[in-house]
Amino acid sequence: MIMKTNKLFILSATLLWLAGCSAADDNAQQKEETAADSPSATEESAVEINEVDTSSLQFSTVEERLQLDLANAPYSGEQYEKDAVLEQMADQTEKQSAEAVYLEMLALAGEDYREFEEFISNVDTSFESASAQPGEVNGQGSPEQQVNIAVLFDSSGSMAADVGGIPKIQSAKEAVDSFVSGLPNSANVSLTVYGHKGTDKAADKEQSCEAIEEVYELGEFDEEQFTAALDSFSPAGWTPLASALASAQNHFDDQSGESENLIYVVSDGMETCNGNPVKQAEQLNQSGAKAIVNIIGFDVENDGQKQLKDVADAGDGTYSTVRNDQELKAFFEKETTRIINEWYQWESENLNKVYKSETERINELYDQETEFINATYDEETRFKELSYELEEAAEIDGAAVRKLISATAIDMRQFARETSNDLRKELRSGGNDHREETRDKAKEEREELRENGD
């Protein structure tokens, strides 16, 4: 590598005016002495230019060129001044190699491409996995939430009454079984029964009001075990709705991690155990569980409907009244349809998330590539212009220098185009794969929901 020191000689002139009152001979002698001691108009004063160190600028690959630290090149980019560079390189001769000339151009006016090299080396072509289920998609990528569904089943004595010739508890059990069996496999379910002990007599009130039992613990759905749990109780006593809601909160509080907690209460009447289910539903909704309380009122009289509606409102849920077996089944079918539609929405949101992520990174690649290529053209043009000037003034081998300039610039642009194109292909391929997986999962979940609902 070449290291050189250029010297710039700056012409300076000083015009001395002398005044005197002495005789002509003395005046002439004084002028001669002054001229001998002072610089003349043609005397040169040497000012040394900072030496141009090219020892650290050698490279053999495009990647090495992109990694060169040229942050301190005094005339790069917008700071470029052709005359200043030529002045620095005024001592070039035909003995100087093309490489030495090119490296000195780099040291003085080369572009620093390290920012582009860092960008292109760290492009992330991976994609965030689709959320596990509906309700988990946002722009930043939320942690996967577990969906927990708790069914609170009223087994008070009034549930033994017939509606349309069928016992209410039988219709309710069949509808709940059909609904739960159609839920996504990823959902946890539980079944809590209340009022299923004692009788509706005053003597048994205490026993009945304390009868709250989780007959199917919160966890993955098992058809056989869930059906057995439904068959394990019969209509009996009073209606401790508030205590049943408090029990559900305890079960939710035992869960770890992020979760979406939904409660479905199937009841045919209002609280009869002196509890406050409205307050309890509000507390449940505002607790760490943030549970949503939905109420299905089955053949409920007016006063009972009002209370149950208030409970649902306090729990940020919905109240639905059903009068017979068909309406109860229709309610749960509607819930299944709602969940199917949520999977359509889930599919759309996840597809849009992938498209957005893919498009943003591809566009950024185009922007960075274009900016880099334009910078290489600017550098190439400036260096060639310098070579022509130096070829004429210093008789360097301009053709050899320009060949080196062109080869380096072409290699850098080819590297940028090929690398950027490969990364864009990888992003498009990854995006397509993720979209296909998302569509397949959404379709599979919807078909499973439809089959289970039939």
Secondary structure, 3 states (H helix, E strand, C coil): CCEECCEEEEECCCCCCCCCCCCHHHHHHHHHHHHHHCCCCCCEEEEECCCEECCCCCCCCHHHHHCCCCCCCCCCHHHCCHHHHHHHCCCCCCCCCHHHHHHHHHHHHCCCCHHHHHHHHCCCCCCCCCCCCCCCCCCCCCCCCEEEEEEEEECCHHHHCEECCEEHHHHHHHHHHHHHHCCCCCCEEEEEEECCCCCCCHHHHHHHHCCEEEEEEEEECCHHHHHHHHCCCCCCCCCCHHHHHHHHHHHHHCCCCCEEEEEEEEECCCCCCCCCHHHHHHHHHHCCCCCEEEEEEECCCHHHHHHHHHHHHHCCCCEEEECCHHHHHHHHHHHHHHHHHHHHHHHHHHHHHHHHHHHHHHHHHHHHHHHHHHHHHHHHHHHHHHHHHHHHHCCCCHHHHHHHHHHHHHHHHHHHHHHHHHHHHHHHHHHHHHHHHHHHHHHHHHHHHHHHHC
